[in-house]
Amino acid sequence: MAHSHDQNFKNLILDYPRQALEFFAAQEAVGLDQQARITPIRQEQLKERLGDHFRALDVPLLVEWPDGRRETLLFVIEEETDPKRFSIRRLAHYCLDLTELMKTDRVVPVVVFLRNSRHIPKQLKLGGDRHTYLSFHYLSCELARLDANDWLHSSNLVARLNLPSMRWQQEQKVNIYASAVHGLRTLEPDIEKQLKYLDFIDIYTALDDNERREYQERYPLESNKMTQFKERYQSEGERSLLYRQLTRRFGPLDDSTEARLQQATTAELERWADNILEARTLEEVFTLH
């Protein structure tokens, strides 16, 4: 796996902050319309200003309403793969640090649990025999407790991408994967992000060879489109890299060479990329075997 679960979810929150809040923190995200401005607080900034007290949780999101209809809210979203690692005291301490740093008491702590457990602490109370002096709790999203059937056709891309981590029957696995992929293809127009989050879906669904064949047989149109898109995107990446290598090695390319690159197959691009290591002239790049 290229990234940890923490990094996967951090990327997801940064790429889709509005939909992440609407899905992971629905109770507080009510009324989060297009007028709301969402700004991630950079961890470098936090580290610089919090110093030794900095805790590397996921990136906090500052939500502001420029028209003043609502006061600014600071959402703190943390992903926990293993509930046993979760520390409610650490989260409370981090939130208190942020209230001082950002000069606000309007902080919404949110914890996304990839797995569930009966022993997740939900509330922290500090006090004596007569009074409670500090009471702290947070919004909890336990993905494994959510019924995937409730989100199969959701228009929220973050929900669709997280279908594999929800609760479903084993015989639904291929359908769950198909719904997540279809959501990605129809809700995300950006090609690079489609490729990025196709990997996300693959990681959390983990189809075996038989299940992948079943998916291709049951959803041939979707499967072919995603395969063609992935191959085309990878081919374009190889074409772009080869173009940069050729111009760096041999100078500006003439029109016929540029046309040759544009019309090349993936196999040709790979062969030419190998040839450039030994070629002494531009022509040898295309003729060496």
Residue frames relative to the residue before (quaternion, step in Angstrom):
aa qw qx qy qz dx dy dz
M 1.0000 0.0000 0.0000 0.0000 0.00 0.00 0.00
A 0.4514 -0.7266 0.4469 0.2618 3.58 -0.75 1.02
H 0.8002 0.1735 -0.0754 0.5691 3.58 1.03 -0.72
S 0.5286 -0.5742 0.5009 0.3742 3.54 -1.29 0.31
H 0.6529 -0.4797 0.3827 0.4440 3.56 -1.27 0.22
D 0.6030 0.5634 -0.3574 0.4373 3.60 1.00 -0.78
Q 0.6992 0.4649 -0.2763 0.4675 3.58 0.85 -0.95
N 0.6060 0.5579 -0.3547 0.4423 3.58 1.02 -0.74
F 0.7245 0.4281 -0.2480 0.4798 3.58 0.85 -0.96
K 0.5857 0.5527 -0.3734 0.4604 3.57 1.11 -0.57
N 0.6426 0.5090 -0.3160 0.4776 3.59 0.97 -0.84
L 0.6421 0.5379 -0.3173 0.4446 3.56 0.96 -0.91
I 0.6807 0.4879 -0.2850 0.4661 3.58 0.91 -0.93
L 0.6743 0.4911 -0.2975 0.4644 3.58 0.98 -0.80
D 0.6815 0.4867 -0.2854 0.4662 3.59 1.03 -0.78
Y 0.8080 0.1378 -0.0396 0.5715 3.60 1.04 -0.79
P 0.0147 -0.8620 0.5062 0.0219 3.62 0.69 1.01
R 0.6652 0.5103 -0.3204 0.4410 3.59 0.90 -0.86
Q 0.7068 0.4457 -0.2697 0.4785 3.57 0.85 -0.93
A 0.5887 0.5568 -0.3668 0.4570 3.59 1.15 -0.55
L 0.6681 0.4824 -0.3031 0.4786 3.60 0.93 -0.84
E 0.6577 0.5165 -0.3164 0.4478 3.59 0.94 -0.84
F 0.7177 0.4262 -0.2507 0.4903 3.58 1.08 -0.66
F 0.7603 0.3942 -0.2132 0.4703 3.60 0.71 -1.03
A 0.8028 0.1936 -0.0742 0.5590 3.60 1.10 -0.67
A 0.0221 0.8726 -0.4875 0.0189 3.55 0.98 0.93
Q 0.6270 0.5704 -0.3503 0.3985 3.60 0.97 -0.81
E 0.7610 0.3589 -0.1884 0.5065 3.58 0.98 -0.85
A 0.6470 0.5438 -0.3176 0.4298 3.60 1.21 -0.37
V 0.3649 0.7266 -0.5012 0.2961 3.59 1.24 0.16
G 0.8075 0.2282 -0.1841 0.5119 3.56 -0.82 0.95
L 0.4318 0.6840 -0.4708 0.3522 3.57 1.26 0.35
D 0.0255 0.8442 -0.5328 0.0535 3.56 0.40 1.24
Q 0.7371 -0.4367 0.2951 0.4230 3.54 -1.35 0.00
Q 0.5819 0.5872 -0.3765 0.4181 3.60 1.23 -0.27
A 0.5785 0.5914 -0.3751 0.4181 3.56 1.20 -0.43
R 0.2464 -0.7603 0.5866 0.1308 3.55 -0.98 0.89
I 0.1249 -0.8059 0.5780 0.0289 3.59 -0.69 1.13
T 0.0190 -0.8155 0.5762 -0.0508 3.55 -0.67 1.15
P 0.3377 -0.7205 0.5620 0.2261 3.63 -0.71 0.98
I 0.3185 -0.7121 0.5890 0.2109 3.56 -1.08 0.75
R 0.4057 -0.7557 0.4603 0.2289 3.55 -0.49 1.19
Q 0.5190 -0.6600 0.4466 0.3091 3.54 -0.97 0.86
E 0.5787 0.5722 -0.3860 0.4344 3.60 1.12 -0.56
Q 0.6414 0.5234 -0.3087 0.4683 3.54 1.05 -0.84
L 0.6577 0.5097 -0.3097 0.4601 3.57 0.96 -0.87
K 0.6611 0.5161 -0.3130 0.4456 3.55 0.92 -0.92
E 0.6548 0.5243 -0.3098 0.4476 3.54 0.98 -0.89
R 0.7748 0.3832 -0.1917 0.4649 3.57 0.89 -0.92
L 0.7058 0.4181 -0.2736 0.5021 3.60 1.15 -0.48
G 0.2917 -0.7986 0.4870 0.1999 3.58 1.26 -0.33
D 0.8510 -0.1114 0.0960 0.5042 3.55 -0.95 -0.91
H 0.6401 0.5373 -0.3333 0.4366 3.59 1.20 -0.36
F 0.4400 0.7150 -0.4473 0.3083 3.57 1.31 -0.10
R 0.0909 -0.7786 0.6199 0.0358 3.55 -0.95 0.92
A 0.3578 -0.7845 0.4720 0.1836 3.55 -0.54 1.18
L 0.1256 0.7572 -0.6222 0.1544 3.54 0.35 1.28
D 0.7011 -0.4347 0.3110 0.4720 3.58 -1.22 -0.12
V 0.6789 -0.5400 0.3237 0.3778 3.52 -1.24 0.58
P 0.3790 -0.7121 0.5380 0.2447 3.62 -0.79 0.96
L 0.2519 -0.7608 0.5830 0.1337 3.56 -1.17 0.66
L 0.2233 -0.7679 0.5913 0.1042 3.55 -0.78 1.09
V 0.1073 -0.8012 0.5882 0.0252 3.60 -0.64 1.13
E 0.0099 -0.8098 0.5840 -0.0556 3.55 -0.68 1.17
W 0.2318 -0.7370 0.6186 0.1429 3.54 -1.19 0.68
P 0.3481 -0.7851 0.4685 0.2070 3.62 -0.18 1.25
D 0.6829 0.4845 -0.3027 0.4553 3.61 1.06 -0.61
G 0.5176 -0.6933 0.3844 0.3220 3.59 1.30 0.05
R 0.3915 0.7480 -0.4749 0.2485 3.60 1.20 0.11
R 0.7794 0.0952 -0.0620 0.6161 3.58 1.20 -0.58
E 0.5207 -0.6160 0.4842 0.3391 3.52 -1.21 0.50
T 0.6434 -0.5354 0.3959 0.3775 3.54 -1.24 0.56
L 0.1361 -0.7688 0.6212 0.0670 3.55 -1.12 0.83
L 0.1883 -0.7589 0.6125 0.1159 3.55 -1.09 0.73
F 0.1456 -0.7949 0.5866 0.0524 3.57 -0.56 1.21
V 0.1190 -0.7683 0.6267 0.0536 3.56 -0.94 0.95
I 0.0277 -0.8225 0.5675 -0.0274 3.59 -0.32 1.25
E 0.0479 -0.7919 0.6086 -0.0149 3.54 -0.73 1.12
E 0.2275 -0.7476 0.6062 0.1480 3.57 -1.03 0.82
E 0.0582 -0.7824 0.6197 0.0214 3.56 -0.98 0.91
T 0.3134 -0.7530 0.5513 0.1754 3.56 -0.64 1.11
D 0.7843 0.1947 -0.0742 0.5843 3.56 0.89 -1.00
P 0.4065 -0.7426 0.4728 0.2444 3.63 -0.43 1.16
K 0.5930 0.5873 -0.3740 0.4045 3.60 1.11 -0.56
R 0.6518 0.5180 -0.3117 0.4579 3.58 1.18 -0.49
F 0.5589 0.6453 -0.3841 0.3518 3.56 1.19 -0.44
S 0.0879 -0.7811 0.6178 0.0213 3.55 -0.95 0.97
I 0.3184 -0.7603 0.5344 0.1867 3.56 -0.49 1.17
R 0.6066 0.5521 -0.3524 0.4506 3.59 1.14 -0.58
R 0.6338 0.5188 -0.3289 0.4701 3.57 1.01 -0.78
L 0.6580 0.5055 -0.3076 0.4658 3.59 0.95 -0.89
A 0.6520 0.5119 -0.3160 0.4615 3.60 0.94 -0.88
H 0.6457 0.5189 -0.3148 0.4634 3.58 0.97 -0.88
Y 0.6508 0.5226 -0.3053 0.4584 3.56 0.96 -0.91
C 0.6598 0.5075 -0.3053 0.4625 3.59 0.94 -0.90
L 0.6437 0.5106 -0.3220 0.4703 3.58 1.00 -0.78
D 0.6140 0.5342 -0.3417 0.4699 3.58 1.03 -0.76
L 0.6825 0.4963 -0.2899 0.4516 3.57 0.93 -0.91
T 0.6197 0.5405 -0.3581 0.4422 3.61 0.99 -0.72
E 0.6639 0.4829 -0.3040 0.4834 3.56 1.04 -0.75
L 0.6614 0.5225 -0.3018 0.4454 3.56 0.95 -0.91
M 0.7862 0.3459 -0.1592 0.4867 3.57 0.82 -1.04
K 0.3764 -0.7593 0.4586 0.2675 3.59 1.33 0.02
T 0.6109 0.5068 -0.3758 0.4783 3.57 0.86 0.99
D 0.3108 -0.7273 0.5789 0.1982 3.54 -1.21 0.59
R 0.5771 0.5984 -0.3678 0.4166 3.57 1.29 -0.08
V 0.2315 0.7656 -0.5441 0.2534 3.52 0.27 1.38
V 0.1309 -0.7824 0.6069 0.0497 3.57 -0.94 0.98
P 0.1587 -0.7946 0.5782 0.0948 3.62 -0.38 1.17
V 0.0480 -0.7920 0.6081 -0.0249 3.57 -0.92 0.99
V 0.0672 -0.7923 0.6056 0.0321 3.60 -0.88 0.90
V 0.1858 -0.7677 0.6087 0.0753 3.55 -0.84 1.09
F 0.1348 -0.7982 0.5852 0.0462 3.56 -0.57 1.19
L 0.3677 -0.7381 0.5273 0.2047 3.55 -0.71 1.10
R 0.7655 0.1650 -0.1009 0.6137 3.56 1.16 -0.66
N 0.3859 -0.7293 0.5065 0.2503 3.58 -1.12 0.49
S 0.0457 -0.7730 0.6326 0.0139 3.53 -1.32 0.31
R 0.4731 -0.6695 0.4906 0.2952 3.57 -1.12 0.62
H 0.7177 0.4738 -0.2354 0.4528 3.57 1.22 -0.35
I 0.3539 0.7216 -0.5177 0.2933 3.59 1.12 0.56
P 0.3777 -0.7226 0.5228 0.2488 3.64 -0.68 0.99
K 0.2450 -0.8077 0.5267 0.1012 3.56 -0.77 1.06
Q 0.8153 0.1179 -0.0196 0.5665 3.57 1.11 -0.60
L 0.1760 -0.7595 0.6190 0.0953 3.54 -1.16 0.69
K 0.0021 0.7905 -0.6118 0.0287 3.57 -0.82 1.05
L 0.1038 -0.7711 0.6267 0.0434 3.52 -0.94 0.98
G 0.3341 0.7498 -0.5208 0.2343 3.56 -0.80 0.95
G 0.4947 -0.6330 0.5062 0.3136 3.51 -1.32 -0.22
D 0.7908 -0.3026 0.2266 0.4813 3.56 -1.16 -0.61
R 0.7865 0.3571 -0.1684 0.4749 3.57 1.02 -0.69
H 0.8258 0.1439 -0.0474 0.5433 3.60 1.01 -0.68
T 0.3233 -0.6660 0.6264 0.2441 3.50 -1.34 0.42
Y 0.2110 -0.8278 0.5136 0.0802 3.56 -0.63 1.13
L 0.7777 0.0763 -0.0822 0.6186 3.55 1.24 -0.29
S 0.0026 -0.7809 0.6240 -0.0277 3.57 -0.80 1.04
F 0.0179 0.8170 -0.5698 0.0864 3.57 -0.66 1.15
H 0.1401 0.7545 -0.6381 0.0630 3.56 -1.02 0.83
Y 0.2887 -0.7651 0.5632 0.1184 3.58 -1.26 0.21
L 0.5258 -0.5753 0.5038 0.3725 3.55 -1.32 0.20
S 0.1432 -0.8048 0.5739 0.0496 3.56 -0.83 0.99
C 0.0611 -0.7639 0.6418 0.0284 3.55 -1.00 0.92
E 0.0587 -0.7955 0.6031 -0.0091 3.57 -0.25 1.28
L 0.3375 -0.7997 0.4593 0.1885 3.55 -0.06 1.32
A 0.6769 0.5186 -0.3025 0.4259 3.58 0.93 -0.86
R 0.6527 0.4930 -0.3218 0.4768 3.62 1.24 -0.19
L 0.5769 0.5867 -0.3834 0.4195 3.59 1.22 -0.27
D 0.4004 -0.6999 0.5376 0.2465 3.57 -0.99 0.83
A 0.4210 -0.7386 0.4698 0.2377 3.58 -0.50 1.19
N 0.5933 0.5984 -0.3656 0.3953 3.59 1.09 -0.64
D 0.6284 0.5419 -0.3349 0.4464 3.59 1.18 -0.52
W 0.7631 0.3674 -0.1713 0.5033 3.59 1.22 -0.44
L 0.3546 0.7852 -0.4624 0.2094 3.60 1.26 0.05
H 0.7946 0.2459 -0.1176 0.5425 3.58 1.04 -0.77
S 0.2738 0.7925 -0.5032 0.2090 3.58 1.19 0.46
S 0.3885 -0.7025 0.5468 0.2380 3.56 -1.16 0.67
N 0.5449 0.5830 -0.4044 0.4468 3.56 1.31 0.09
L 0.3851 -0.7666 0.4632 0.2225 3.58 -0.39 1.22
V 0.6168 0.5443 -0.3563 0.4431 3.61 0.99 -0.73
A 0.6377 0.5116 -0.3249 0.4755 3.59 1.02 -0.76
R 0.6696 0.5034 -0.3086 0.4504 3.59 0.87 -0.91
L 0.6624 0.5084 -0.3134 0.4523 3.59 0.96 -0.82
N 0.7203 0.4392 -0.2422 0.4792 3.57 1.15 -0.61
L 0.3182 0.7670 -0.4984 0.2490 3.59 1.23 0.20
P 0.6670 0.5181 -0.3361 0.4168 3.67 0.81 -0.84
S 0.6887 0.4762 -0.2809 0.4691 3.61 1.15 -0.54
M 0.5679 0.5983 -0.3822 0.4165 3.60 1.27 -0.07
R 0.6257 -0.5321 0.4146 0.3917 3.55 -1.33 -0.13
W 0.2014 0.7556 -0.5999 0.1690 3.59 -0.85 1.05
Q 0.5511 -0.6016 0.4647 0.3441 3.54 -1.28 0.37
Q 0.6396 -0.5681 0.3555 0.3766 3.57 -1.07 0.73
E 0.6656 0.5131 -0.3142 0.4416 3.59 0.99 -0.79
Q 0.6257 0.5417 -0.3333 0.4517 3.61 1.28 -0.20
K 0.4068 0.7792 -0.4398 0.1842 3.56 1.22 -0.36
V 0.6901 0.4680 -0.2937 0.4673 3.59 0.81 -0.94
N 0.6364 0.5227 -0.3269 0.4637 3.60 1.05 -0.74
I 0.6218 0.5380 -0.3321 0.4622 3.56 1.04 -0.80
Y 0.6493 0.5102 -0.3054 0.4741 3.56 0.93 -0.92
A 0.6655 0.5168 -0.3034 0.4449 3.58 0.90 -0.96
S 0.6640 0.5019 -0.3086 0.4603 3.58 0.96 -0.82
A 0.6373 0.5185 -0.3263 0.4673 3.57 1.02 -0.77
V 0.6716 0.4911 -0.2953 0.4696 3.60 0.92 -0.93
H 0.6498 0.5095 -0.3240 0.4617 3.59 0.94 -0.85
G 0.6297 0.5309 -0.3301 0.4612 3.58 1.02 -0.78
L 0.6464 0.5188 -0.3117 0.4647 3.55 0.96 -0.88
R 0.7004 0.4873 -0.2820 0.4387 3.58 0.81 -0.98
T 0.7564 0.4035 -0.2154 0.4676 3.59 0.98 -0.82
L 0.7385 0.4209 -0.2309 0.4735 3.61 1.11 -0.59
E 0.7373 0.3354 -0.2073 0.5486 3.59 1.23 -0.36
P 0.2246 -0.8152 0.5198 0.1220 3.63 -0.36 1.20
D 0.6110 0.5819 -0.3566 0.4012 3.60 1.14 -0.52
I 0.4457 -0.7318 0.4516 0.2487 3.58 -0.62 1.15
E 0.6561 0.5196 -0.3250 0.4402 3.59 0.90 -0.87
K 0.6770 0.4724 -0.2967 0.4801 3.58 0.98 -0.80
Q 0.5759 0.5635 -0.3848 0.4502 3.59 1.10 -0.56
L 0.6759 0.4847 -0.2906 0.4731 3.55 0.89 -0.93
K 0.6371 0.5453 -0.3129 0.4459 3.57 0.98 -0.91
Y 0.7828 0.3495 -0.1888 0.4790 3.60 0.77 -0.96
L 0.4690 0.5884 -0.4710 0.4604 3.56 1.27 0.11
D 0.6231 0.5165 -0.3274 0.4876 3.58 1.07 -0.72
F 0.6112 0.5532 -0.3396 0.4529 3.60 1.02 -0.80
I 0.6718 0.4871 -0.2919 0.4756 3.58 0.89 -0.97
D 0.6424 0.5319 -0.3222 0.4479 3.58 0.95 -0.87
I 0.6427 0.5392 -0.3248 0.4367 3.59 0.94 -0.88
Y 0.7888 0.3673 -0.1864 0.4562 3.58 0.74 -1.05
T 0.6384 0.4675 -0.3479 0.5028 3.59 1.24 -0.12
A 0.0699 -0.8488 0.5182 0.0780 3.57 1.04 -0.83
L 0.0466 0.8051 -0.5848 0.0872 3.58 0.60 1.14
D 0.3326 -0.6977 0.5833 0.2496 3.56 -1.07 0.68
D 0.7447 -0.4190 0.2578 0.4510 3.61 -1.25 0.12
N 0.6569 0.5099 -0.3133 0.4587 3.59 0.96 -0.84
E 0.6673 0.4961 -0.3000 0.4675 3.58 0.96 -0.86
R 0.6400 0.5140 -0.3348 0.4628 3.58 1.04 -0.70
R 0.6278 0.5109 -0.3332 0.4835 3.59 1.06 -0.72
E 0.6335 0.5270 -0.3312 0.4597 3.57 1.01 -0.81
Y 0.6318 0.5265 -0.3283 0.4647 3.57 0.99 -0.81
Q 0.6693 0.5036 -0.2996 0.4567 3.59 0.89 -0.91
E 0.6709 0.4893 -0.2965 0.4717 3.58 1.06 -0.73
R 0.7327 0.4358 -0.2388 0.4650 3.59 0.93 -0.88
Y 0.7847 0.1886 -0.0919 0.5833 3.58 1.14 -0.61
P 0.0083 -0.8623 0.5063 0.0075 3.60 0.72 1.03
L 0.6467 0.5301 -0.3339 0.4350 3.60 0.95 -0.81
E 0.6803 0.4798 -0.2827 0.4765 3.58 0.85 -1.01
S 0.6619 0.5223 -0.3023 0.4445 3.54 0.93 -0.97
N 0.6769 0.4941 -0.2956 0.4585 3.58 0.90 -0.92
K 0.6412 0.5311 -0.3279 0.4465 3.58 0.99 -0.82
M 0.6932 0.4667 -0.2856 0.4692 3.57 0.89 -0.93
T 0.6352 0.5207 -0.3335 0.4628 3.59 1.04 -0.74
Q 0.6629 0.4986 -0.3027 0.4695 3.58 0.92 -0.91
F 0.6453 0.5205 -0.3195 0.4590 3.56 0.99 -0.85
K 0.6645 0.5048 -0.3071 0.4575 3.58 0.92 -0.92
E 0.6687 0.4914 -0.3019 0.4693 3.58 0.93 -0.88
R 0.6556 0.5111 -0.3141 0.4586 3.57 0.97 -0.84
Y 0.6553 0.5110 -0.3133 0.4597 3.57 0.97 -0.86
Q 0.6632 0.4942 -0.3065 0.4713 3.56 0.94 -0.87
S 0.6315 0.5326 -0.3262 0.4596 3.58 1.06 -0.78
E 0.6485 0.5104 -0.3184 0.4664 3.57 0.98 -0.82
G 0.6273 0.5325 -0.3325 0.4608 3.56 1.08 -0.72
E 0.6594 0.4937 -0.3019 0.4800 3.58 0.99 -0.85
R 0.6363 0.5304 -0.3253 0.4560 3.58 1.01 -0.80
S 0.6674 0.5043 -0.2966 0.4608 3.57 0.94 -0.90
L 0.6529 0.5125 -0.3101 0.4636 3.58 0.98 -0.86
L 0.6650 0.5017 -0.3052 0.4614 3.59 0.93 -0.91
Y 0.6121 0.5514 -0.3419 0.4520 3.58 1.02 -0.79
R 0.6739 0.4873 -0.2980 0.4685 3.60 0.89 -0.92
Q 0.6490 0.5183 -0.3204 0.4555 3.60 0.99 -0.81
L 0.6700 0.5070 -0.3017 0.4506 3.58 0.93 -0.90
T 0.6858 0.4757 -0.3001 0.4619 3.59 0.88 -0.89
R 0.6355 0.5164 -0.3352 0.4660 3.57 1.07 -0.66
R 0.7164 0.4545 -0.2493 0.4669 3.58 1.02 -0.84
F 0.8387 0.2000 -0.0607 0.5028 3.58 0.85 -0.96
G 0.5811 -0.5932 0.3783 0.4091 3.60 1.23 0.06
P 0.7788 -0.3339 0.2336 0.4769 3.62 -1.29 -0.10
L 0.3760 -0.7406 0.5185 0.2031 3.57 -0.98 0.87
D 0.4520 -0.6665 0.5141 0.2951 3.56 -1.10 0.67
D 0.7187 -0.4726 0.3022 0.4109 3.57 -1.30 0.34
S 0.6640 0.5162 -0.3220 0.4347 3.59 0.93 -0.84
T 0.6482 0.5028 -0.3228 0.4721 3.61 1.04 -0.73
E 0.6361 0.5171 -0.3315 0.4670 3.58 0.99 -0.80
A 0.6468 0.5101 -0.3166 0.4703 3.59 0.98 -0.80
R 0.6215 0.5466 -0.3320 0.4525 3.57 1.05 -0.78
L 0.6529 0.5071 -0.3076 0.4710 3.57 1.01 -0.83
Q 0.6654 0.5210 -0.3042 0.4395 3.57 0.93 -0.89
Q 0.7350 0.4222 -0.2245 0.4808 3.59 1.04 -0.74
A 0.4927 0.7044 -0.4080 0.3077 3.59 1.28 -0.20
T 0.4443 -0.6460 0.5522 0.2837 3.54 -1.25 0.56
T 0.6715 -0.4831 0.3644 0.4276 3.56 -1.27 0.25
A 0.6373 0.5338 -0.3264 0.4499 3.59 1.00 -0.83
E 0.6557 0.5047 -0.3141 0.4655 3.59 0.98 -0.82
L 0.6411 0.5254 -0.3274 0.4536 3.57 0.94 -0.84
E 0.6562 0.5064 -0.3108 0.4651 3.57 0.97 -0.85
R 0.6598 0.5054 -0.3120 0.4604 3.61 0.97 -0.83
W 0.6677 0.4930 -0.3066 0.4661 3.57 0.94 -0.85
A 0.6171 0.5422 -0.3459 0.4534 3.58 1.04 -0.71
D 0.6382 0.4983 -0.3204 0.4917 3.59 1.09 -0.71
N 0.6625 0.5413 -0.3061 0.4176 3.58 0.95 -0.90
I 0.6131 0.5996 -0.3608 0.3665 3.58 1.01 -0.76
L 0.5657 0.6094 -0.3782 0.4070 3.58 1.20 -0.42
E 0.7897 0.2973 -0.1403 0.5181 3.59 1.07 -0.77
A 0.5395 0.6601 -0.3994 0.3372 3.59 1.17 -0.43
R 0.2904 -0.7542 0.5671 0.1585 3.56 -1.04 0.88
T 0.7665 0.1920 -0.1190 0.6013 3.57 1.25 -0.42
L 0.6606 -0.4980 0.3764 0.4170 3.54 -1.28 0.30
E 0.6445 0.5358 -0.3308 0.4337 3.59 0.93 -0.84
E 0.6411 0.5385 -0.3307 0.4355 3.58 1.02 -0.73
V 0.5406 0.6065 -0.4059 0.4185 3.59 1.15 -0.47
F 0.7612 0.3832 -0.1935 0.4861 3.56 1.01 -0.85
T 0.7354 0.4329 -0.2363 0.4647 3.61 1.21 -0.27
L 0.5575 0.6033 -0.4082 0.3983 3.59 1.14 -0.43
H 0.1426 -0.7773 0.6076 0.0798 3.58 -1.16 0.65
